[in-house]
Amino acid sequence: REIRALVRQVVDRAALEDFVELLEDDHGYRLYRAVSATKERLSEAEAAPFVFQAGRIDIQTLVRRADFEAWIAPELAAIEGALDRALDEAGRPEVDRVFLTGGSAFVPAVRRLFLERFGPERIEGGGEFESIATGLATLGGEAFGDAPLAA
């Protein structure tokens, strides 16, 4: 309701109306999938199309990897800060292997951060998506034992 009230006051009324449509017509998941597809393509290419069409919303543009990396710079800095804190808390041990996991393992800027820090000979990959599920299942098993899940 408050966002809809802003439509009368904004400079780019159409853009805010599109945002209201996105929220009211529940296009969020479709937007998430469009963003994810572009991010995946940027892992392989220097530029990738972003295409999102839902209702009257129609966005088609080219996204450059350099722009994407600029957008995620605060997150990259946070990852680097978390890494420094973890190493400090562990007493700066010698690191033999670094296993990159999850979708972020495919983001070139994230990989570059770890490659520069540890060198390519210490970086491991594989099962980037499955390893997260396996780890969560292992933690769940440790926390709850072998008891079946309640319905």
Secondary structure, DSSP 8 states (H G I E B T S, - for coil): -HHHHHTTT-S-HHHHHHHHHHHHTT-HHHHHHHHHHHHHHHTTSSEEEEEEEETTEEEEEEEEHHHHHHHTHHHHHHHHHHHHHHHHHTTS-----EE--SGGGG-HHHHHHHHHHH-GGGEE-S-TTHHHHHHHHHHHHHHHTT-----
